[in-house]
Amino acid sequence: GWQALPTEAAIGPYAEIQVPPGLSPVLDVGGVTVRMKPRTHAIFKLDSLQKPRIELLSGSIVIRSADDTAQIGIAAGGLNGIILSGLLGRVAIDVSKTPDDILAARQTRQSQVARLCALEKPVEWKQTQSGGLPVARPLRGIPEAFKLEPKEILEWSETSPLEASRRTMDSLPMWTESSRALSRLD
């Protein structure tokens, strides 16, 4: 069954968290601060190498660390890898359905899309298997390891599951912004 996660609670080596509407919890995962947006569903666990890993099932998170040597594994859709450096700046990760419009979804099949965006500083990304081990066959369209520049988005789509792409944005999409915390009055 599901349980409420009280403020200041410690999560164990495996925790599945669903964020209800209106809340935006902040967690510390292996020295990395994770802000989850409302309606986000994620699993926090240790990978096969006993390193912290976030498996984002749906929704958006924004991560950062005060330690530039901090590393964290990410599994989001078909994007599986590890952030090796660059967490002094914020990194946003999103898993959603496209098209997100319900009327447009009736016309065509929805597919899952995963995106990772460096917001302030370059981020060093390395592809891995979903459990953290080295990747046997990297996704086409991107190198196995590379630097993601600020405002550059790494994107994977379920419509082409064996490839990923990178693109630079002029302005940041809505899912990259941290949601504001609710005041006691709200």
N, C-alpha and C positions, 0 to 999 in steps of 0.2 A: 504494500500500500504506500501511498504518498504521505509525507509528513511535512509540516511547515519547518523551514530552516530559520531558527531564531537569530537575532542580531548577535554578532561576535561568536557564532558557532564555528567550530572547526569541522572541515569536511575530511573524510578519510581518503584512502587510496583509490576509492571509486565512489563517485557521486553523480547521479543524474538529476539535473535541475531544470524545472520549467518555471518561467517567470510569468506571473499573472499580469493582466493589463494594469497599467498605472504604476508599476514598480520597476526599479532599475538597480538591482543589487550590485555591490562591488565586492569582489572576492580577491584574496591573495592566493595565487597558485604558484608555488615554488619561486617566490620572489617577483612574480609578474602580477600586476594589478589588472583584473579583468572586470570591466563594467558591462553587464548584460542589459540589453534593452528589453522593454516589455514584450511579451509573447515570444521570448527566445527559449529554445530547448537545446541543452548541451549536456555532454557527459565529460566529466573531469576524471582522469585516471592516470595511472603510470603505464607507459608503453613497455614493450618487451625488454628495453634497455634500462628500465626503472627510471625514466625521465618523465616529467610531467607532460601530459598531452591533453589538448582540448579537442573533443569531437563535437563540432557544431552541427546539429541536426536541422535546425531551422532558426531564423531570426538573425540578429546582429549583435556583435560584441566589439568593444574597443579595448585594446590591451596596450600596456606600457610598463616600463620598469625603471627604477632609479639606478639600476646596475646595468651598464652596457654589455657586460659579459653574460647576462641572463639569456637563456635559451628556452624555447618551449615548442613542443610538437603541436602541429595543427592537422586536423582531419576535417575537411569541409567539402561535402560532395565528393568529387573526384580529385580534389586538391589534397594531397598528402605530403607533408614535409615538416621541416623544422626551421624555425627562425633562429639563425646562428648569431646574429648581431643586429643592432639598430633599434632596440626597444627603448632607448632613451626618448625617442619620438613615438607618438601614438600610431598604432596599426589597427585598421578596421577590417573586420571579416564579416561576410554576409552569406547566408544560404537562403534562397527564396525560390519561388515559382515564377516562371515567365510564360505567357503574359500574366501579370498580376491582376489585371482587370477581369472580373468574373464574366462579363458579357463577351469579351474577346476570347476567353478560355472556352466558351461554348462553341466557338467557331473552329478552334484548333486545340490540339492536345497541349496541356501544360507540361513543362519540363523544368527540372531543377537546375538552378544556376548557382555556382559558388564563386565568390569574389574576395580578393585580399588586396588591400590598398595601404601603401605607406603614406602617412599623412604629413609628417614633418621632416623625417630624416630617412636616408637610404636604409633599406632593410636587406640583409643577406639571407636568401632563401635557398634551401636545398631540398630536392624531392626525396621522399622516402616511401616505403610501404606504409600501409595504414597502421602497422604496429611499431613503426620507428626504425625498422631495419633498412639497409640500403636498397634502393629501388632496382629491380631487375630490368625493367623496360620503362625509361622516362616517358612522360607525356610528349607527344609531338608538338612542335611549334615553340617550345621553350627549352633552354639548356637544363641540365640536371641541377646545376647550381648557378645562381646569378644574383646581382644586386638590383632590387626594385627601388626605383627612384621615387621621391615624393610626388604625389598626385598620379602615380602610375598604378594601374590596376592589373592584377593577375586574375584571369577569368577562365573558368571551366564550365561547360554546359553539358547536360545529359544528352543533348541531341548529337554531340560529337564526343563521346566519352574517352577516347584515346588521345585527345589533344587539348591544349590550353593556349591562351593568347595573352599578350600584354598590350596595353594601350595607355596613353597619357591623356588625362582629363584637363580641360581648362578650369572647370570648377568642380568641386567635390560633390558627389551625389548625397542625397538625404541620409542614406544608411550609414554614412561615415561619421555623422555628427553624434556626439554624446547626448543622451536625453537628459533633460533637467530633472533634478531630484524633486520629489513632492515636498511641499512645506507641510507643517502640521495642520495648517488651515485647509489645504487641499485634501 
